[in-house]
Amino acid sequence: MRGATHARWVVCATAGALAATACGGGGDGDSGGGGGDGSGVLSSSWGDPQNPLEPANTNEVQGGKVLDMVFRGLKRYDPKTGKATDMLAEKIETSDSRNFTVTVKKDWTFSNGEDVTAKSFVDAWNYGASLRNNQKNAYFFGYIDGYDKVHPEDGSKQTADTLSGLKVTGDHTFTIKLNQKFSTFPDTLGYAAFAPLPKAFFDDHAGWLKKPVGNGPYTVDSYAKGSVMKLRAWDKYPGGDKAENGGVDLKVYTDNNTAYTDLMAGNLDLVDDVPASQLKNAKSDLGDRYINTPAGIIQTLAFPFYDKKWNKKGMEKVRTGLSKAINRKQITETIFQKTRTPATDWTSPVLGEAGGFKEGLCGDACDYDPAGAKKLIKEGGGLPGGQVKISYNADTGSHKEWVDALCNSVNNALDNDKACVGNPVGTFADFRSQITQSKMSGPFRAGWQMDYPLIQNFLQPLYYTNASSNDGKWTSKKFDDLVDKANAETDQAKAVDLFQQAEEVLRDDMGAIPLWYQNGSAGYSDRISNVALNPFSVPVYNEIKVS
């Protein structure tokens, strides 16, 4: 985004140690039973989101899960293929890839009874884009004319309240004018930042934040931070993807090993990220109730380019040397039990070759080569301060294990047992706060869960100058120019080629180190069925049945 990204950072708050108040077999009170009649409530592991659940202010996985249940936008990504299909869009028309006319389907309402209209979208997008509202996903609206006035990026004051490129032309029609050609722009509109908002959001913002109102198959029943968010099926939901269950209790864990233990003890129905320490046991523990499937997720190491010691002349050799010091194959096989695949580019295999994935684009920079690593790091002036500290959030079991393994690989490659150490940060929220405040002093765990299945989504939100999720602040005019040209190209093959040229610019400067592509892994109880992960590695909650 999730331009994400998502812009959605898979900084992957995998959640884990169940808060004491959330314990209970299979869920509390109304969570049991159901008798297969669609009224049963399931319980699933979760982590508190970083921010309140405003669609334009959520760019991480845990909050994104809720938005995907509570909202529906103009497009929806097929839970099996990831393909963008019309949801609330009756049609989206353009003759020049810059001016679009949107017709919104009639007879859709929010769960509070308000009609979903063209104004519901336009007002929401204007709110998301406005600098004064400080929304993390504001950048998604940067393609729309007038963004520079409502969200100036040069430090100047906001001079407009609304995007000049948005015009309501009828109860259910509006037009969009972009500031550049973007042929695949309609396919981005399934991302949560583009969700409609009810009038209640603006009339009583504080009240809405306490209990968000959307137009999806679920409504928010209650939320106790650090404990549980209860979502319940909306019986008047007008869409074709109604909930097949009575609701979902998202239970907060700060250690996903504890979540897995609760699953095995019958106290939890679904763990949507099996901890690394349990991967070797998951198949024998769960049998057919263990899911391991490819997902549009890549894990990387990002660098703080705002810190001069990581951005001085020659450091591209040090960054590339570190990449060559990482034995990806060994780590993915021993730590992750082959639920990860060594990365050889900065996208994901789920895109396919036609969609932009190019195996081997990283070249020998992603090959394990201790001699080459030492040579490059020496040529680049050595590790800043003589040591690299890799920051990660410590509230999950898996990250410590792979960071320690990665540092062991670097230390072995460089013949220096102090060359690399892990730097744990207490919680995911604290970790993300330090990142967004540009307080990282060395490499940090990063990653990306695609917001929509386009190569553009793996590159522009993360590496374009000042992009919403460019947390390391890497910048390259050549990269930016190639991305702009790719967005304007209407021929998909030519657009993909331009994006891959941009990716080569990223590679040559090693703006981030690609580590591995991540599979979605999950386990579930015998109380539920029809469980699947979508290409974004998120459970398709609405299709789960409770017995």
Secondary structure, DSSP 8 states (H G I E B T S, - for coil): --------B-------S--GGG--TTSSGGGS--TTTT--EEEEEE---SS---GGG--BHHHHHHHHHH---SEEE-TTT--EEESSEEEEEESSSSEEEEEE-SS-B-TTS-B--HHHHHHHHHHHH-GGGT-TTGGGGGGBTTHHHHS-SSS-----SS-TTEEEEETTEEEEEBSS--TTGGGGGGSGGG----HHHHHSHHHHHHS---SSSEEEEEEETTTEEEEEE-TT--SSS--SSSEEEEEE-S-HHHHHHHHHHTS-SEESS--GGGHHHHHHHHGGGEEEEEEEEEEEEE--TTSGGGSSTTHHHHHHHHHHT--HHHHHHHTSTTSEEE-SSSS-GGGHHHHT--TTTTGGGGS--HHHHHHHHHHTT-SGGG-EEEEEE-SSHHHHHHHHHHHHHHHHHHT-TTSEEEEEES-HHHHHHHHHTT---S-EEEEEE-SSS-HHHHHHHHHSTT-TT-TT----HHHHHHHHHHHH--SHHHHHHHHHHHHHHHHHHTSEEEEEEEEEEEEE-TTEES--B-TTS-B-GGG-EE-
